Amino acid sequence: MTPPRPAAAPTPPAAPARGRVAAVLRAALLPVALVVLVALSGVVLGRVYADPLLTRLMVGAAVGSVLVGVAARRLPSWLVAPVSVAALAGWTLLSLRLAASHAALPGGLGEVAGDAARNAIPRLLTAMIPVQPAPDTVLVPVVAAWLAGLTATEVALRAGRVLLGYLPPALLYAGALYVVGPNAAPAVGPTVLFAAVAAVGLAAPGRRGDPAAGDPVAGLAPAVRAAVRLRLAAASAAGLAVVVALAALLAPVVAGQVDERPVDPRRYVEPPQVESLDENPLIRVSGWALNPDQRLLDVRTVTGSTEGGPPRIRLAVLSDYDGVTWRVGATYRNAGRILPAVDPAPGATTDTVRQEITVADLTGRLLPAVPTPREVGGARVAYDPASGTLIRPEGLASGLRYDVSSVRERPDPNLVTTANVPAGDAVSRVLRVPDGAPEQLRRLATQLAESNGAPYARADAIATFLAEHYRVTADAPSGHAYPNLTFFLFGPRNGGGQRGTSEQFAAAFAVLGRLAGLPTRVVVGFQPKADGPVRAADAYAWPEVLFEGVGWVPFDPMPRPDEEPRPVEEDFRPQPEEPPPSEVPAPTEQPTPTPPAAAPAPGRAQGGPGTPVLVGGGVGGLLLVVGAVLAALAAMRRRLSRSRLERGDPGARIAGAWRELTDALRLAGRPVGEDLSAAEVAERARRALAEARAGAGGPSVGDVDSSGVGELAGLVNRATFGPGTSPDQAERAAILVASYGDALRDARPRWRRLWWRVHPGPLRWRR
């Protein structure tokens, strides 16, 4: 009989191994939660940055700080902070190096780090949205993320206070939301994820030990144990009541802030400013004209067409005029290497120009560039998108070298000559004429504009007048206030008048243009004759006019070198308000009338016209006066309607059509109140037309569908509350209101139709 084989040795159970893995996973749950909480701040803040570099750096700071804290748990607590700060210094230097390389900033790591440490906070809060990742815009977020991760790890892991350890990541997250402000959409997804991860971290089991270790009353006497448990229950109930009360009190406040627009912290920080000399660089033109050989820049065109000479370089754009001086008035924001792009005007041809520019004797902060710059390397810049100009906040220095890539636009001349000019609040800044404009300036602007209806024709007439009647000289004194421009335009030729530098030509064009209804501005820059040195003789000023659908178009009011200017008096002689005494005609001696031989016939004045002639003349004169007044009222009414329906942007024209509708109802004796909605006004307009037609009787007074006012009400609501309107919609609104007005007028008696056209009410009713 075969003896039984010995039983095989039992295989060690896998449960201990699985238990160790589970324990490691449980231990890693809270550190991972802390990493995610800190990293979510980088996700939220990165929404206002131009690319994901900042988010990656903050995620790296979150991972590094938590890992250092976990690895140093067995070290004494006083040693953890120095170790983590040393790791923070290494990660910060690496982050600054990556950001400097990404922004193409010159200089060594020490110089870049020192500059970022001095200016990190103000530059972060004055940077242009989207923010370009640069050393000064990533330093504070990276350091804050590392410190939040370090503090959270020490409190949550070493001290075992998980909820208290969540405070640093929560504060960092709230700070990121505050910095973003209204510049990005609400961070609903990251906030929900933040709360979910925090809950998972709280659910992670604590340290394992004696099962009884979790019971604070184990081992006590029964009576004492019952008393302690009662106190714990009471304290828990009180804490729960406080939490519920706070939730009930604060929930409505928090809910009420959901739809509120967040505060933008950038409004509390002053952005980079230009120097006083750069606020009005127009006064520098005369100084440069007296030193034509002064070397200001060195320019080399790397790419771009140089047909017709190197491109014009722009230094400053001056849009504000107070009657004394032109000013830049721009708001510059710190920008990175890539500048915000703007779509070119329809029909414009564009080409890219890239130049390397070296500063020589040019001073100030304004940074020259071909308009409009899109990328700048080699210099830290601040940018004003409205004017497309640059400054270097630290100021220019001799030897500064930078490269700038620009998109140069050339508008379609066929569009310019037929384009209109914008109006309204959006361009009021470049249409404003300060008080105190001399009457001579106003009369000259009126004379040049009255025979040129189109905006381009008006601008060209002003430029031609200046080029044909004035002389350019280098020694003309600086000045472009109202008195200076008056002397330049009308001063005696042999007494220093009628001559100036490009400062006076550009300023005179801009002021005359605004008086003629053109939005204008003055630009200061350089027109180099070739690549190489740009000297003071190449500096000059020129005016620009804004056209709808085209943009800013430069004009040249400078005289031709080979043409002799004509005296201003040949084409413009301002008429005095009252003739001087020497020109008042002397009274002529009247002959003594000869006495009549016989008495005049009854009913006739002596030597005068008869009574029928006087009565007829008086009645005829009265009729002429009344007719002139009615014709003037009709013309003013037509002009008011055209200005409402044809001027301004589409939204303003639709609003003008709505005012035409309400005026028509008021003329028909059916005024509407301002408290009514557009739909309610449209319903009243339909009823008014139906009742007017019913009262007219007889044949139909028209087949115009009065329901068109409903469509007009829809257009008004869209213009007021919608995303925008188009020119086609504005034209449709004009057609609808004209049809309705004609129908409502034709339904009235004949004499009321005539009075409708000349009624002065719409001219004085509040618009």
ABEGO torsion letter per residue (X at the ends): XBBBBBBBBBBBBAAAAAAAAAAAAAAAAAAAAAAAAAAAAAAAAAAABABAAAAAAAAAAAAAAAAAAAAAAABBAAAAAAAAAAAAAAAAAAAAAAAAAAAGBBEBAAAAAAAAAAAAAAAAAABBOBBBBBAAAAAAAAAAAAAAAAAAAAAAAAAGBAAAAAAAAAAAAAAAAAAAEAABBBBAAAAAAAAAAAAAAAABBBBBBBAAAABAABGBBAAAAAAAAAAAAAAAAAAAAAAAAAAAAAAAAAAAAAABBBBBAAAABBBBBBBAAAABAAAAAAAAAABAABBABBBBBABEBABGEBBBBBABBBABBAGABBBAGBBBBBBBABBBBBBBBBGBBBBBBBBBBBBBABBEABBBBBOBBABBBGBBBBBBAAAGBBBBAAEBBBGBBBBBBBBBBBBBAAAAAABBBBBEAAAAAAABBBBGBBAAAAAAAAAAAAABABAAAAAAAAAAAAAAABBBBAABBBEABAAAAAAAAABBAAAGBGBBBAAAAAAAAAAAAAAAGBBBBBBBBBBBABBEBBBAAABBBBBBBBBBGAEBBBBBABBBAABBBBBAAAABBBBBABBBAAABBBBBBBBBBBBBABBBBBGBBBGBBBAAAAAAAAAAAAAAAAAAAAAAAAAAAAAAAAAAAABEBAAAAAAAAAAAAAAAAAAAGBBBBAABBAAAAAAAAAAAAAAAAAAAEEBBAEABBAAAAAAAAAAAAAAAABAEBBAAAAAAAAAAAAAAAAAAAAABBAAAAAAAAABAAAAABBX
